[in-house]
Amino acid sequence: AHVGRVVAELVRAAKAQGLQPGPLALSLRGDFVRIGSAYEQHKVRSPDCFDILVPLRLPPRLEPQPRCAEGLGRRGAFLCGLRARAGWPRRYRPFAEGFCVELQGRSYLSSGLVLRWFQGHLQRCLGAVRYRLQERCRISLSACPGRPPTLHIVPCSDYVCCHISMAVRLIPAIPLGDALYLTALPPEGPQVPPAPEALWGLNASRQEQRLLSWLKEQAPASSCHLKCLQILKGLRDLRGQGLEEPFCSQWGRVLSSYVLKTALFSLLLQGPLEAWDERFLVERLEDLVLYLRNCLRKQVLMHFFLGNTSLPEAVAVPRFLKEAAPVNLLAAFDGPTLDLAAFQLINTWIQAPHIIRMYSSPRYLRPALTP
């Protein structure tokens, strides 16, 4: 709640300062969307980190092109460009020169230029917000090249019950309608070629939250599906502490939180939800590990929403997602890497008690029972 109040103040100030007549600049839409594991109740890392989408208001005449640059982007990801329609009026030229790049002879909205504008715009608005919030907290903004800015919140004295500092990643988002957004593709390291700035990634967090809400209604009150996801994410992180490079980095990317969540969604819809009662936690966790192991061996785990025709009717899915081409989330990795990940996953499951004892901090372990 405290994070929401602070972000609301900043977004309100940024929208007010960004209002300009005509289609010559970007501006904020004025709202924000809470996303990620902190709001979906399966977070395992720092409890003080949050992800928030900040929708932008764009000038008209930009249309999404899901296959605008086939072969230019990353495998295993949905890529989309925002192409300027032919024959832009002369009055749109300043916007095109400030925020668009050329790709295959056409103008596309640049994720890099939009991200740089967004960082600078929020930084300029920070002064006014600091003054209004000075009794509640101290705030600052930091940014790394190619990544969304992070808002740092340090609560003052007794204004909020927790006195920990909080980090909020503010992600500029391009609305596509139906609660779908495009966001800039994050850099993935020196060995992965960067995607062109003309390409964006798809964010379907709102659809995932709707599915989780539907599952909560249909599953038993004591369902353990989110607990299974948390435990598997925790085991992945602990196992990664004992791996050496370069496989250590690949392990985290192959078993990303999004991959684990996608595997959980797929498994949940295969059987009766009554089987996910908390009494069967160990059995369901083992099912999830084995399902994921089989996906790694087959080198196939399809995106849950793109082109999926077997989704529950109660979960409304936008037409844009239904008609999109399916995407294999594991397509970016070679066979030997996936085979090694499958082996390490089963090994991690078998040695789970030993791994927890070896790599967990003592403060997270239960004290031994007195004989």
PALUMZA-710960 format. One line per 10 residues: number of its first residue (from 1); their letters; for each residue x, y, z of C-alpha. Coordinates in nm, 4 decimals. Each point is the difference from the previous one (the first is absolute). Example, Ala and Ser with C-alpha at 12.3 -4.5 7.8 and 13.67 -1.06 7.14 Angstrom:
2
1	AS	1.2300,-0.4500,0.7800 | 0.1370,0.3440,-0.0660
//
This chain:
371
1	AHVGRVVAEL	0.0000,0.0000,0.0000 | 0.2847,0.2377,0.0827 | 0.1703,-0.0731,-0.3337 | -0.3288,0.0631,-0.1803 | -0.0439,0.3416,0.1634 | 0.3536,0.1103,-0.0869 | -0.0205,-0.1226,-0.3610 | -0.3407,0.1681,-0.0412 | 0.1510,0.3328,0.1058 | 0.2886,-0.0346,-0.2458
11	VRAAKAQGLQ	-0.2210,-0.1099,-0.2902 | -0.2422,0.2872,0.0669 | 0.2835,0.2526,-0.0041 | 0.1565,-0.1514,-0.3118 | -0.3321,0.0055,-0.1841 | -0.0612,0.3655,0.0947 | 0.3454,0.1114,-0.1140 | -0.0193,-0.2036,-0.3197 | -0.3229,0.1446,-0.1365 | 0.0669,0.1686,-0.3321
21	PGPLALSLRG	-0.2526,0.0818,-0.2702 | 0.0302,-0.1831,-0.3282 | 0.1625,-0.3296,-0.0975 | 0.3586,0.1134,0.0477 | 0.1002,-0.1766,0.3212 | -0.0539,-0.2964,0.2223 | -0.1942,0.0296,0.3238 | -0.1198,-0.2195,0.2827 | -0.3522,-0.1380,-0.0030 | -0.0290,0.0724,0.3723
31	DFVRIGSAYE	-0.0457,-0.3474,0.1473 | 0.2269,-0.2912,0.0919 | -0.0304,-0.3792,0.0104 | 0.1409,-0.2197,0.2773 | 0.1584,-0.3157,-0.1416 | 0.2353,-0.2808,0.0980 | 0.0418,-0.2501,0.2801 | -0.0264,0.2594,0.2785 | -0.3649,0.0527,-0.0967 | -0.0686,-0.3630,-0.0975
41	QHKVRSPDCF	0.1095,-0.1426,0.3372 | 0.2847,-0.2212,-0.1163 | 0.3044,0.2214,0.0591 | 0.3099,-0.1698,0.1404 | 0.2688,0.2664,-0.0230 | 0.0184,0.3408,0.1695 | -0.3453,0.0847,0.1373 | 0.0701,0.3694,-0.0529 | 0.0194,-0.0017,-0.3829 | -0.2966,0.0777,-0.2251
51	DILVPLRLPP	-0.0725,0.0205,-0.3743 | -0.2465,0.2559,-0.1344 | -0.1039,0.0747,-0.3584 | -0.0460,0.3679,-0.0854 | -0.2157,0.0278,-0.3165 | 0.0900,0.2737,-0.2479 | -0.2264,0.2008,-0.2258 | 0.1145,-0.0162,-0.3614 | -0.0908,0.2056,-0.3036 | -0.2287,-0.1747,-0.2500
61	RLEPQPRCAE	0.1109,-0.1696,-0.3230 | 0.2189,-0.2639,0.1666 | -0.1089,-0.3595,-0.0649 | 0.1352,-0.3225,0.1561 | 0.1869,-0.2369,-0.2325 | 0.0548,-0.3392,0.1717 | 0.2248,-0.1280,-0.2804 | 0.1548,0.3246,-0.1073 | 0.3587,-0.1265,0.0136 | 0.0109,-0.3777,-0.0104
71	GLGRRGAFLC	0.3435,-0.1385,0.0684 | 0.1270,0.3262,0.1495 | -0.1038,-0.0575,0.3596 | 0.0473,-0.2664,0.2619 | -0.1344,-0.3472,-0.0229 | -0.2367,-0.1152,0.2718 | -0.1673,0.3395,0.0336 | -0.2957,0.1792,-0.1545 | 0.1273,0.3048,-0.1871 | -0.2058,0.2878,-0.1269
81	GLRARAGWPR	0.0680,0.3345,-0.1619 | -0.2074,0.3188,-0.0084 | 0.0154,0.1129,-0.3608 | -0.0865,0.3462,-0.1180 | -0.2640,-0.0054,-0.2706 | 0.1019,0.1200,-0.3406 | -0.0347,0.3677,-0.0769 | 0.0413,0.1610,0.3397 | -0.1052,0.3657,-0.0085 | 0.2759,0.2567,0.0274
91	RYRPFAEGFC	-0.1116,0.0954,0.3525 | 0.0945,-0.3507,0.1202 | 0.3558,0.0349,-0.1217 | 0.1450,0.1292,0.3330 | -0.1398,-0.3050,0.1769 | 0.1418,-0.2354,-0.2643 | 0.3426,0.1609,0.0222 | 0.0010,-0.0136,0.3817 | -0.1407,-0.3462,0.0655 | 0.0144,-0.2158,-0.3151
101	VELQGRSYLS	0.2672,-0.2053,-0.1737 | 0.0166,-0.1406,-0.3519 | -0.0363,-0.3738,-0.0580 | -0.0350,-0.1540,-0.3461 | -0.0835,0.3398,-0.1431 | -0.2829,0.0829,0.2421 | -0.0190,0.2047,0.3210 | -0.0532,-0.1860,0.3293 | -0.0323,0.1263,0.3553 | 0.3364,-0.0497,0.1736
111	SGLVLRWFQG	-0.0059,-0.1732,0.3383 | 0.3412,0.1462,0.0850 | -0.1009,0.3602,-0.0745 | -0.3277,-0.0388,0.1899 | 0.1837,-0.1456,0.3004 | 0.2504,0.2869,0.0056 | -0.2830,0.2555,-0.0201 | -0.1897,-0.1754,0.2784 | 0.3028,0.0010,0.2318 | 0.0689,0.3678,-0.0594
121	HLQRCLGAVR	-0.3649,0.0980,0.0351 | -0.0376,-0.1729,0.3380 | 0.3280,0.1472,0.1221 | -0.1223,0.3509,-0.0856 | -0.3244,-0.0595,0.1935 | 0.1708,-0.1352,0.3089 | 0.0596,0.3383,0.1667 | -0.3674,0.0933,0.0344 | -0.0881,-0.3454,0.1310 | 0.2821,0.0013,0.2565
131	YRLQERCRIS	-0.1450,0.3117,0.1600 | -0.3498,-0.1478,0.0302 | 0.1292,-0.3289,0.1409 | 0.2721,0.1296,0.2322 | -0.1948,-0.0888,0.3159 | -0.0660,-0.3567,-0.1209 | 0.3238,-0.1047,-0.1651 | 0.3118,0.0914,-0.1949 | -0.0009,-0.0981,-0.3669 | 0.2630,-0.0187,-0.2724
141	LSACPGRPPT	0.0245,-0.1390,-0.3518 | 0.2779,-0.2095,-0.1532 | 0.0359,-0.1385,-0.3500 | 0.2309,-0.2321,-0.1932 | 0.0348,0.0294,-0.3789 | -0.2598,-0.2090,-0.1797 | -0.1996,-0.0770,0.3157 | -0.3059,0.1620,0.1626 | 0.0696,0.2494,0.2791 | -0.0285,-0.1092,0.3627
151	LHIVPCSDYV	-0.1724,0.2147,0.2607 | 0.1569,-0.0329,0.3454 | -0.2283,0.0719,0.2971 | 0.1367,0.0417,0.3534 | -0.2843,0.0409,0.2542 | 0.0306,0.2723,0.2629 | -0.0268,-0.0760,0.3736 | -0.3366,-0.1536,0.0897 | -0.2048,0.0927,-0.3044 | -0.0221,-0.3606,-0.1201
161	CCHISMAVRL	0.0145,-0.3179,0.2046 | 0.3054,-0.1398,-0.1785 | 0.3224,0.1971,0.0014 | 0.1707,-0.1779,-0.2888 | 0.0947,0.1829,-0.3154 | -0.1922,-0.1028,-0.3108 | 0.0989,-0.0190,-0.3664 | -0.2643,0.0440,-0.2697 | 0.0809,-0.0730,-0.3630 | -0.2048,0.2409,-0.2137
171	IPAIPLGDAL	-0.0491,-0.1529,-0.3450 | -0.1287,0.2206,-0.2842 | -0.2714,-0.1891,-0.1864 | -0.1747,0.0489,-0.3330 | -0.3724,-0.0895,0.0313 | -0.1392,-0.2277,-0.2717 | -0.3511,-0.0121,0.1476 | -0.1675,-0.2884,0.1864 | 0.2530,0.0407,0.2865 | 0.2915,-0.0968,-0.2275
181	YLTALPPEGP	0.3249,0.1961,-0.0053 | 0.3274,0.0183,-0.1881 | 0.3185,0.0539,0.2020 | 0.3644,0.0434,-0.0949 | 0.1998,-0.3230,-0.0251 | 0.2632,-0.0133,0.2780 | 0.3633,-0.0698,-0.0917 | 0.0867,-0.3642,0.0764 | 0.3770,0.0103,0.0242 | 0.3080,0.0292,-0.2209
191	QVPPAPEALW	-0.0480,-0.3395,-0.1681 | -0.3560,0.0767,-0.1140 | -0.0289,0.2399,-0.2973 | -0.2202,0.2973,0.0835 | -0.3356,0.0215,-0.1741 | -0.0532,0.2985,-0.2317 | -0.1403,0.3074,0.1731 | -0.2990,-0.0198,-0.2345 | -0.1195,-0.3167,0.1732 | -0.1968,-0.0248,0.3242
201	GLNASRQEQR	-0.1010,-0.2894,0.2263 | -0.3556,-0.0930,0.0915 | -0.1196,0.0320,0.3605 | -0.3119,-0.2046,0.0838 | 0.0236,0.0408,0.3783 | -0.3639,0.1031,0.0344 | -0.1140,-0.3188,-0.1756 | 0.2223,-0.2052,0.2326 | -0.1535,0.1727,0.3018 | -0.3489,-0.0735,-0.1305
211	LLSWLKEQAP	0.0925,-0.3669,-0.0402 | 0.1415,-0.0121,0.3528 | -0.3208,0.1578,0.1348 | -0.2097,-0.2585,-0.1852 | 0.2181,-0.2832,0.1320 | -0.0379,0.1340,0.3537 | -0.3779,-0.0157,-0.0389 | -0.0029,-0.3508,-0.1502 | 0.2711,-0.1689,0.2069 | -0.0381,-0.1077,0.3646
221	ASSCHLKCLQ	0.0384,0.2747,0.2583 | 0.3203,-0.1665,0.1175 | 0.1434,-0.0450,-0.3508 | 0.3785,-0.0278,-0.0097 | 0.0669,0.1021,-0.3626 | 0.1613,0.3335,0.0893 | 0.1946,-0.1652,0.2805 | 0.1351,-0.2558,-0.2512 | 0.1136,0.2837,-0.2255 | 0.1704,0.1775,0.2908
231	ILKGLRDLRG	0.1826,-0.3128,0.1133 | 0.1200,-0.0817,-0.3513 | 0.1238,0.3563,-0.0504 | 0.1797,-0.0188,0.3339 | 0.1649,-0.3323,-0.0876 | 0.1084,0.1435,-0.3358 | 0.1672,0.2946,0.1720 | 0.1728,-0.2179,0.2602 | 0.1242,-0.2465,-0.2630 | 0.1374,0.2905,-0.2048
241	QGLEEPFCSQ	0.2321,0.0930,0.2874 | 0.1887,-0.3256,-0.0513 | 0.0331,0.0165,-0.3802 | 0.2931,0.1409,-0.1932 | -0.0036,0.2282,-0.2996 | -0.0964,-0.0022,-0.2806 | -0.2744,-0.2477,0.0928 | -0.0970,0.1938,0.3133 | -0.1338,0.2905,-0.2109 | -0.1670,-0.2386,-0.2443
251	WGRVLSSYVL	-0.1666,-0.1849,0.2895 | -0.1699,0.3186,0.1163 | -0.1129,0.0886,-0.3522 | -0.1258,-0.3487,-0.0910 | -0.1942,-0.0277,0.3263 | -0.1101,0.3614,0.0117 | -0.2943,0.0837,0.2231 | -0.2113,0.0479,-0.3125 | 0.0877,-0.3492,-0.1253 | -0.0843,-0.1511,0.3397
261	KTALFSLLLQ	-0.3302,0.1876,0.0147 | -0.0887,-0.1086,-0.3541 | 0.0687,-0.3651,0.0890 | -0.2220,0.0344,0.3075 | -0.2868,0.1470,-0.2039 | 0.0235,-0.2815,-0.2548 | 0.0064,-0.2692,0.2673 | -0.2893,0.1509,0.1977 | -0.2383,-0.0262,-0.2951 | 0.0851,-0.3639,-0.0688
271	GPLEAWDERF	-0.1614,-0.1537,0.3057 | -0.2611,0.0590,0.2690 | 0.0733,0.3041,0.2126 | -0.1091,-0.1942,0.3103 | 0.3296,-0.1891,-0.0285 | 0.1825,0.3219,0.0936 | -0.1221,-0.0034,0.3582 | 0.2842,0.0794,0.2399 | -0.0005,-0.3601,0.1267 | 0.1523,-0.1018,-0.3339
281	LVERLEDLVL	0.2672,0.2696,-0.0163 | 0.2949,-0.2383,-0.0382 | -0.1759,-0.2026,-0.2713 | -0.0993,0.3091,-0.1967 | 0.3487,0.1496,0.0347 | 0.1483,-0.3206,-0.1360 | -0.2527,0.0067,-0.2872 | 0.1120,0.3536,-0.0831 | 0.3684,-0.0982,0.0035 | -0.0638,-0.3027,-0.2248
291	YLRNCLRKQV	-0.2179,0.2021,-0.2377 | 0.2701,0.2623,-0.0318 | 0.2669,-0.2695,-0.0452 | -0.1982,-0.1463,-0.2919 | -0.0365,0.3448,-0.1581 | 0.3766,0.0516,0.0214 | 0.0671,-0.3408,-0.1548 | -0.2441,0.0657,-0.2841 | 0.1348,0.3570,-0.0298 | -0.3556,0.1343,-0.0141
301	LMHFFLGNTS	-0.1988,0.2168,0.2410 | -0.2559,0.2128,-0.1806 | -0.1014,0.3483,0.1121 | -0.3197,-0.0477,0.1973 | -0.2108,0.2714,-0.1662 | 0.1323,0.0418,-0.3553 | -0.2107,-0.2049,-0.2401 | -0.1299,-0.2239,0.2811 | -0.3480,-0.1275,-0.0905 | -0.0509,-0.2081,0.3159
311	LPEAVAVPRF	-0.0269,0.2794,0.2552 | -0.3004,0.0034,0.2352 | -0.2940,0.1938,-0.1415 | -0.0361,0.1832,0.3304 | 0.3402,0.1674,-0.0588 | -0.0538,0.2660,-0.2640 | 0.2926,0.0064,-0.2433 | 0.0410,0.2877,-0.2480 | -0.0278,-0.0776,-0.3683 | 0.3546,0.1259,-0.0484
321	LKEAAPVNLL	0.1284,-0.2896,0.2127 | -0.2294,-0.2614,-0.1523 | 0.1135,0.0817,-0.3528 | 0.3707,0.0338,0.0818 | 0.2425,-0.2666,-0.1162 | 0.0979,-0.2446,0.2793 | 0.3425,0.0554,0.1571 | 0.2288,-0.2681,0.1469 | 0.1604,0.1542,0.3103 | 0.2925,-0.2449,-0.0181
331	AAFDGPTLDL	0.0879,0.0690,-0.3642 | 0.2893,0.2283,0.0978 | 0.2000,-0.2855,0.1584 | 0.1912,-0.2851,-0.1636 | -0.0585,-0.3676,0.0727 | 0.3044,-0.0641,0.2223 | -0.0875,0.2962,0.2229 | -0.3596,-0.1189,0.0448 | 0.1145,-0.3581,0.0646 | 0.2411,0.1201,0.2670
341	AAFQLINTWI	-0.2739,0.2159,0.1542 | -0.2356,-0.3020,0.0067 | 0.2666,-0.2095,0.1734 | 0.0745,0.2716,0.2571 | -0.3730,0.0520,0.0637 | -0.0562,-0.3650,0.0911 | 0.3231,-0.0035,0.1997 | -0.1185,0.3108,0.1872 | -0.3316,-0.1660,0.0818 | 0.1660,-0.3181,0.1253
351	QAPHIIRMYS	0.2504,0.1938,0.2134 | -0.2420,0.2742,0.1089 | 0.0489,-0.0476,0.3801 | 0.3790,-0.0004,-0.0408 | -0.0059,0.3095,-0.2261 | -0.2225,0.1882,0.2435 | 0.2315,-0.0802,0.2919 | 0.3138,0.0882,-0.1951 | -0.1000,0.3267,-0.1666 | -0.2763,0.1489,0.2164
361	SPRYLRPALT	0.0815,0.2716,0.2473 | -0.0303,-0.1262,0.3601 | -0.2639,0.2638,0.0767 | -0.2374,-0.1657,-0.2475 | 0.0347,-0.3454,0.1561 | -0.2273,-0.1295,0.2718 | 0.1745,-0.0518,0.3332 | 0.0627,-0.3627,0.0844 | -0.2520,-0.1567,0.2338 | 0.1202,-0.0601,0.3537
371	P	0.0160,-0.3764,0.0692
//
